[in-house]
């Protein structure tokens, strides 16, 4: 069998099981080299299958020696097409962690649902007793509320449309993109999907069930970025959700003082992820950011960021935060020497100059790595275990739509690129 990357715009519709396992192994090795620290030993990771969530699970397991429970919503193979990368990542992590003597159990399903919360709580009661850390790294395009109504997030501005440059991932060309303005209902829905509401529901459910340990720590992830991305991110509809996420961290600290709960927002670096690939302007910025940070020896991927978070920023009992109480893992990215170099050439960058001013190869290397492709020791061929699957069969429009939703690309069709 042969499994090759099939990319449609900014979505890869295939994933390589052996390549995903190689990705997990390399991240584990990165944490082992980083070292060990004292930390929580029973950790729940919500959104644990890819990106920062997966890296968090690896970092606490091999950095703290923690046992983990993971929650994610991934699609397994149906025999015609591959499973999602997150499905393979989770299976690989469970296998390797188990071989190394760690408890690693995963739940696949809707993390927003009451049913999933109840199922996880029952597992905690039976296997852990209590958890002393909860990492909330959920990313989804839509959510079904307790009322039964399904709401979807949008990637739009607040106040007025915004036009700037972006990197068209279909052609590697620099084009102009106009992001439309969100209305009040769209902003509200985005907050309901991507804000702190579900994080609060998880913590409340764990507390009420008596499975949240005294002195527990909970984390959620956010991004701020430079001025050039503020209209679409920090000040846009997604930014309103992130503000709600921050407000939730303050609320949780105040509400659960009786057990000494610590709730933090970690502001992370811009990276190639399944979500960031769909955000206008951001792919161009990331390409240029990678170029500068690699030249200065400051570049970090997901696992390097999470190693620094858990094994430095959160180690030793003294947590370093900014004036708002946020942990700043974007400290290298936002250095004046980094941002000024990008700002100096931003206005003049075009399709030709981006070849020198950006790291497009590095961008695409990380993109393919997310799906298990591009590793020099993993070919496209699979062993006999996979020979019953026709992974290269045609993908219907309905299947592609499902993949797009899974990849959190809900609103890209609203953007005008030209």
Order of alpha helices (4+ residues) and beta strands (2+ residues): beta-beta-alpha-beta-alpha-beta-alpha-beta-alpha-beta-beta-beta-beta-beta-alpha-alpha-beta-alpha-alpha-beta-alpha-alpha-beta-alpha-alpha-alpha-alpha-beta
